[in-house]
Amino acid sequence: MITRQRTPAGPPSSDRPDVGDAAVSSGGVAEGRTLPAADGAGPLGRLKNGDGGGTRGDDRPDLRRILADPDEPMLFFQPIVDLQRGVIAGYEALARFHSHPAHPPDLVFAEADRLGLAAQLEARVLAAALEARDRLPDRCFLAVNVLPHLLTAPEVTAIWQRADLRRLVLELNEAVDLDATTGLTTTAGALRNLGAFVAMDDVGSGYAGLRQLARIRPDFVKLDRSLVVNVDDDQVKIALTELVGTFASRLNAWVIAEGVERFDELGMLVALGVPLGQGFLLGRPSRAWQQLDPTVARRIRQFSERSNHAASIESLMEQVTISIGDSGRCAMSADCPSCPMSAARNRDGLAAGDDPAGPDGDRTPRATVIVSNRCRPVALHLSGGPGGGTEPRRVPTTLFARPEEPVTEVARRAMTRARASRFDPVIIVTEMGRPLGLVRMERLMLRLAEMST
């Protein structure tokens, strides 16, 4: 059982984007603006020449031509999806340069850095994102990459200091040494005061790590694609995703998983409780505000329902025999449609009169729920006594739970019972109070142990 990440509440705002109750890009890395590895030459470093390089001689993009064109850059928008509800929660703005279609965006930004024009280009991108933000669909946010060391550059400051930044998420890339950026914490506070959210991008790809998360305290944490690829088949990546999610929850931040390209990856991320995702499977970059594919939305909801069921008390429920008083089995159960046991099936498809194997395949003797004439539970007949005894015993019903209640909440309520009855089974009932089955405390404790590892 994988621990579900707590859904953070996030910073208060009346214009807060709606990411639902969920509460750790298809192409968000490959297609978006990514940073080349630094080799000591400037904040962005240099791209190596050779295969895929193309940064010298006539292959270099013409930055002055780009900056002279008022239509540059073009922005493409990639959906960021709520992985619990199957709806679009926001978009990431990705810069493209139509005057240099053969040059990947990262080459253009690297050349701007080499020429000392990075701040001008950064300001142009931020201004375009703010203009696009005003056209956003309702209850969505817009994320845009900003290099941390350029946030205080005069050209960039002139854009954000005079703007309303609500519904805007500024992504700071972890690959840049944030320690070398003076006053970043103060700047992040100023951005938040203007309504912006702050995200830490590519978490898990660089050297900054959890220390930088603790310093910046972002509102969003973007899990790098390297941790998402094949996460469904890699226990180390699962553990790292849980680690980032737990840490993000303590910071009151949302996790966004980048690079989701397969349904198996998507299913695992939903099971892990990751609230948001981005990737080619969820939507490719587009000039328009695209909608989520209905098939993908339906699969997300199916994954979510399955995951929520595993975390609910119903997943631990076993069937029982029902008796009215001590006279025998419930007279209602055979013919009366109002008795839930007439049609009830447990998770193994067994009806009330069957004799299924108990947990882990053992032949656990069945319990009997004693009900009143109105089919309300009043007592339990248990086959074994305390401490593993074999003598049957009758105990009062001390705790009822609905099937959809979380395991953790039922355990919390169970521990408030009197000492003598604290470990008696929990009766699972309908909204009308009629019994559906029971959950033994041994199984509940085992599930809690699984959820904590």
C-alpha positions in Angstrom: 0.0 0.0 0.0 1.4 3.4 -1.0 1.0 6.3 1.3 -1.2 9.0 -0.3 0.2 12.4 -0.1 -1.7 14.9 2.0 -3.6 17.5 0.0 -2.1 20.9 0.9 -4.3 23.9 1.3 -1.9 26.3 -0.3 -1.7 30.0 0.2 -5.0 31.8 0.8 -6.3 33.8 -2.1 -9.8 34.7 -3.4 -8.4 34.3 -6.9 -6.7 31.0 -6.1 -6.7 28.6 -9.1 -9.0 25.6 -8.6 -7.0 22.4 -8.3 -9.8 20.5 -6.6 -9.5 18.4 -3.4 -6.4 16.5 -4.6 -4.8 17.2 -0.8 3.9 15.4 -5.3 4.7 17.4 -18.3 4.0 15.6 -21.2 6.8 17.4 -22.8 7.2 20.0 -20.1 10.9 19.2 -20.1 11.4 17.9 -23.6 9.2 20.4 -25.4 9.5 23.4 -23.0 12.3 25.6 -22.1 15.0 23.6 -20.5 18.4 24.6 -19.2 21.7 23.3 -20.7 24.2 21.9 -18.3 26.5 24.6 -16.9 30.2 24.4 -17.6 31.3 27.5 -15.7 30.7 30.0 -18.4 27.9 32.3 -17.3 24.7 31.5 -15.3 23.4 29.2 -18.0 26.7 27.7 -19.0 27.3 26.7 -22.7 25.9 24.0 -24.9 28.6 21.7 -26.2 29.4 21.9 -29.8 28.9 18.8 -31.9 25.8 16.6 -32.2 22.8 18.6 -31.2 24.9 21.6 -30.3 24.6 24.2 -33.0 25.7 27.3 -31.0 28.6 28.6 -33.0 29.1 30.5 -36.2 26.1 30.9 -38.5 24.2 28.3 -36.4 23.6 30.8 -33.6 20.2 32.4 -33.4 20.0 36.1 -34.2 19.0 37.6 -30.8 18.8 41.2 -32.0 16.4 40.2 -34.7 14.3 38.3 -32.2 14.2 41.2 -29.8 13.4 43.6 -32.6 10.3 41.6 -33.6 7.3 42.6 -31.5 5.6 39.2 -32.2 8.4 37.3 -30.6 8.2 35.1 -28.7 5.1 33.0 -29.4 3.7 31.2 -26.5 2.4 27.7 -26.6 0.3 26.3 -23.7 0.5 22.8 -22.2 -2.2 21.6 -19.8 -1.5 20.9 -16.2 -4.1 18.4 -15.0 -5.8 17.7 -11.7 -5.0 14.0 -11.2 -7.9 13.3 -8.9 -10.8 14.9 -10.7 -9.6 14.6 -14.3 -9.9 18.3 -15.2 -7.4 20.9 -16.4 -6.2 23.0 -13.5 -3.7 25.2 -15.3 -1.3 25.6 -18.2 2.4 26.1 -18.7 3.5 28.8 -21.1 6.3 27.6 -23.4 8.2 30.1 -25.5 8.8 29.5 -29.2 10.5 31.7 -31.8 8.9 31.7 -35.2 11.8 33.6 -36.8 14.1 30.7 -35.8 12.0 27.6 -36.0 15.0 25.3 -36.4 16.5 26.4 -33.1 15.2 24.8 -29.9 14.2 27.4 -27.3 17.0 26.4 -24.9 19.6 27.4 -27.6 18.0 30.8 -28.0 18.1 31.4 -24.3 21.7 30.2 -24.0 22.7 32.6 -26.8 20.9 35.5 -25.1 22.9 34.7 -22.0 26.1 34.7 -24.0 25.4 38.1 -25.5 24.2 39.7 -22.2 20.7 39.9 -23.5 19.1 37.3 -21.2 17.2 39.9 -19.1 15.7 41.5 -22.1 14.5 38.2 -23.5 13.2 37.1 -20.0 11.2 40.4 -19.7 9.7 39.8 -23.2 8.6 36.3 -22.2 7.1 37.4 -18.9 5.2 40.3 -20.5 3.7 37.8 -23.1 2.7 35.5 -20.3 1.0 38.2 -18.4 -1.0 39.2 -21.5 -2.0 35.6 -22.1 -2.9 35.2 -18.4 -5.7 37.7 -19.0 -7.3 35.3 -21.5 -7.1 32.2 -19.2 -10.1 29.9 -18.8 -11.8 30.4 -15.4 -10.3 28.7 -12.4 -7.0 28.0 -14.0 -3.5 29.3 -13.4 -0.6 30.0 -15.9 2.9 28.9 -15.2 6.0 30.4 -16.8 9.7 29.7 -16.3 11.8 32.6 -14.9 15.6 32.3 -14.2 16.0 33.2 -10.5 19.1 35.4 -11.0 17.1 37.5 -13.6 14.2 38.3 -11.3 15.9 41.4 -10.0 17.3 42.5 -13.3 15.9 46.0 -14.1 14.3 44.9 -17.3 12.4 42.0 -15.6 11.6 43.9 -12.4 10.0 46.6 -14.5 7.5 44.0 -15.8 6.5 42.3 -12.6 6.6 45.2 -10.1 3.8 47.1 -11.8 1.6 44.1 -12.6 -1.2 42.2 -11.0 0.3 38.7 -10.7 -2.7 36.8 -9.6 -3.2 33.3 -11.2 0.5 33.4 -12.4 3.0 30.8 -11.3 6.6 31.7 -11.6 8.8 28.6 -12.0 12.3 28.8 -10.6 14.6 26.2 -12.1 16.5 24.0 -9.6 19.4 23.6 -12.1 20.5 27.2 -11.3 22.5 27.7 -8.1 19.9 29.5 -6.0 22.6 30.3 -3.4 24.2 32.5 -5.9 21.0 34.6 -6.3 21.1 37.2 -3.6 17.8 38.3 -2.0 15.8 35.6 -3.7 13.7 34.9 -0.6 12.8 38.5 -0.3 12.0 38.7 -4.0 9.8 35.6 -3.8 7.9 37.3 -0.9 7.4 40.4 -3.0 6.1 38.3 -5.9 3.6 36.6 -3.6 2.5 40.0 -2.2 1.5 40.9 -5.8 -0.6 37.7 -6.1 1.9 35.3 -7.7 2.6 31.7 -6.8 6.2 30.4 -6.8 7.2 27.0 -8.1 10.4 25.0 -7.9 11.0 23.4 -11.3 12.7 20.2 -12.1 13.0 19.0 -8.5 15.2 15.9 -8.5 17.3 16.8 -11.5 19.8 19.2 -9.9 22.0 19.6 -6.9 19.9 22.1 -5.0 17.4 19.5 -3.6 15.4 19.6 -0.4 17.6 22.4 1.0 16.4 24.8 -1.7 12.8 23.7 -1.2 13.1 24.6 2.5 14.6 28.0 1.7 12.2 29.1 -1.0 9.1 27.4 0.4 7.4 27.2 -3.0 3.7 26.9 -3.6 4.3 24.3 -6.3 7.0 21.6 -6.6 7.5 20.2 -10.1 8.8 16.6 -10.0 11.4 16.2 -12.8 10.6 13.9 -15.7 13.5 11.7 -14.8 11.6 10.6 -11.7 8.3 10.1 -13.5 9.5 7.9 -16.4 8.7 4.3 -15.6 7.7 5.3 -12.0 5.2 2.4 -12.2 8.0 -0.1 -12.3 10.7 1.4 -10.1 10.5 1.2 -6.3 13.3 3.8 -5.9 11.4 6.4 -8.0 8.2 5.6 -6.0 10.1 6.2 -2.8 11.6 9.4 -4.1 8.2 10.6 -5.3 6.7 9.9 -1.8 9.7 11.7 -0.2 9.1 14.8 -2.3 5.4 14.7 -1.7 5.7 14.4 2.0 8.2 17.3 2.1 6.0 19.4 -0.2 2.9 18.7 2.1 4.8 20.0 5.1 5.5 23.2 3.0 1.8 23.4 2.1 2.8 23.0 -1.6 1.3 21.1 -4.5 3.4 18.5 -6.5 3.2 18.6 -10.3 4.6 15.5 -12.0 6.3 16.4 -15.3 6.7 14.1 -18.4 3.6 11.8 -18.0 3.5 9.8 -21.2 2.0 6.4 -20.3 -1.2 5.3 -18.6 0.8 3.0 -16.3 2.8 6.0 -15.1 -0.4 8.0 -14.7 -2.1 5.3 -12.6 0.9 5.1 -10.3 1.0 8.8 -9.8 -2.7 8.9 -9.0 -2.2 6.0 -6.5 0.6 7.9 -4.9 -1.7 10.9 -4.4 0.2 13.3 -6.7 -2.3 16.1 -7.2 -1.2 17.5 -10.6 0.4 16.2 -13.7 1.7 17.4 -17.1 2.9 15.5 -20.1 2.2 14.4 -23.7 -0.4 11.9 -22.5 -2.3 14.7 -20.8 -1.9 17.2 -23.7 0.8 18.6 -26.0 1.7 22.2 -26.2 -0.7 24.2 -28.3 -1.4 27.8 -29.2 -4.9 27.5 -28.0 -6.3 26.6 -24.5 -7.0 23.0 -25.3 -9.4 20.7 -23.5 -8.5 17.4 -21.8 -9.2 14.3 -23.9 -12.3 12.7 -22.6 -10.7 9.2 -22.6 -7.8 10.5 -20.5 -10.2 12.3 -18.1 -12.2 9.1 -17.7 -9.1 7.0 -17.0 -7.9 9.5 -14.4 -11.3 9.3 -12.6 -11.2 5.5 -12.7 -7.6 5.5 -11.2 -8.7 7.9 -8.6 -11.8 6.0 -7.6 -9.8 2.8 -7.4 -7.1 4.5 -5.2 -9.7 6.1 -3.0 -11.4 2.7 -2.5 -8.1 1.2 -1.3 -7.8 4.0 1.3 -11.4 3.6 2.5 -12.6 1.3 5.3 -14.7 -0.6 2.8 -11.6 -2.2 1.3 -11.1 -4.1 4.6 -14.7 -5.1 5.2 -15.7 -8.8 5.6 -19.1 -10.2 5.5 -21.1 -11.3 8.5 -24.1 -13.4 9.4 -27.1 -11.4 10.6 -29.5 -12.5 13.4 -32.5 -10.9 14.9 -32.0 -11.0 18.6 -30.8 -14.5 19.4 -33.5 -16.3 17.5 -31.5 -17.1 14.4 -30.6 -15.5 11.1 -32.3 -12.3 10.0 -35.8 -13.0 8.7 -35.4 -10.1 6.4 -32.2 -11.2 4.7 -33.7 -13.8 2.4 -36.7 -12.0 0.9 -36.8 -8.4 2.1 -35.2 -6.0 -0.4 -34.9 -3.4 2.4 -32.3 -5.6 4.1 -28.8 -4.8 2.7 -27.7 -8.4 3.3 -30.3 -9.7 0.7 -28.1 -8.3 -2.0 -24.9 -7.5 -0.4 -21.6 -8.7 -1.8 -18.2 -8.4 -0.2 -15.2 -7.5 -2.3 -14.7 -11.3 -3.1 -18.3 -11.5 -4.5 -19.6 -13.6 -1.6 -23.0 -13.2 -0.1 -24.0 -13.2 3.6 -24.6 -16.9 3.7 -21.3 -18.0 2.2 -18.2 -19.1 4.1 -15.3 -17.3 2.5 -11.6 -17.6 3.3 -10.6 -14.9 5.8 -7.8 -12.4 5.4 -4.7 -13.8 3.7 -6.5 -17.0 2.7 -7.1 -18.4 6.2 -10.5 -19.9 7.1 -11.4 -17.2 9.6 -14.7 -18.1 11.5 -17.4 -15.7 10.7 -18.9 -13.2 13.1 -22.6 -12.6 13.6 -24.2 -9.2 13.9 -27.2 -9.2 16.2 -29.8 -6.7 15.0 -33.1 -5.3 16.3 -36.4 -5.9 14.5 -35.7 -2.8 12.5 -32.4 -4.3 11.4 -30.2 -2.0 13.5 -27.0 -3.6 15.0 -27.1 -4.1 18.8 -24.4 -6.6 19.5 -21.8 -8.9 18.0 -21.2 -12.6 18.4 -17.5 -13.3 17.9 -16.1 -16.8 17.5 -12.9 -16.2 19.5 -12.2 -14.7 22.9 -9.6 -12.0 23.7 -5.9 -13.1 23.3 -6.7 -15.8 20.7 -9.2 -17.8 22.9 -11.6 -20.1 21.2 -14.7 -19.4 23.3 -17.4 -17.4 21.6 -18.3 -14.1 23.1 -20.9 -11.4 22.8 -19.9 -7.8 22.7 -21.9 -4.6 22.3 -21.5 -2.6 19.2 -19.4 0.4 20.0 -18.4 1.9 16.7 -20.1 2.3 13.3 -18.6 3.5 10.1 -19.7 4.3 6.6 -18.0 2.3 3.8 -16.4 5.4 2.2 -14.8 6.6 5.4 -10.9 6.8 5.3 -9.1 4.1 7.2 -7.2 6.7 9.2 -10.3 8.4 10.4 -11.9 5.2 11.5 -8.8 4.2 13.4 -8.7 7.5 15.1 -12.3 7.1 16.3 -11.7 3.5 17.3 -8.9 4.6 19.6 -11.2 6.9 21.5 -13.3 4.0 22.8 -13.1 2.6 26.3 -10.1 0.4 26.9 -12.2 -2.8 27.2 -13.8 -2.3 23.8 -11.0 -0.4 22.0 -10.1 -3.4 19.8 -13.5 -4.7 19.1 -14.6 -4.9 15.4 -16.0 -1.9 13.6 -19.5 -2.3 12.1 -19.9 -1.0 8.6 -23.4 0.3 8.0 -25.5 2.0 5.3 -26.7 5.6 5.6 -29.8 4.1 7.2 -27.8 2.4 9.9 -28.2 -1.2 8.6 -25.2 -3.5 8.7 -23.1 -4.3 5.7 -20.2 -6.1 7.4 -17.4 -5.5 9.8 -13.7 -4.6 10.0 -11.5 -6.4 12.5 -9.0 -4.1 14.2 -6.2 -6.5 13.3 -6.7 -5.8 9.6 -7.1 -2.1 10.2 -3.8 -1.9 12.1 -2.1 -3.9 9.3 -3.4 -1.4 6.7 -2.2 1.5 8.7 1.3 -0.1 8.9 1.3 -0.6 5.2 0.3 3.0 4.6 3.1 4.3 6.7 5.9 2.4 4.9 
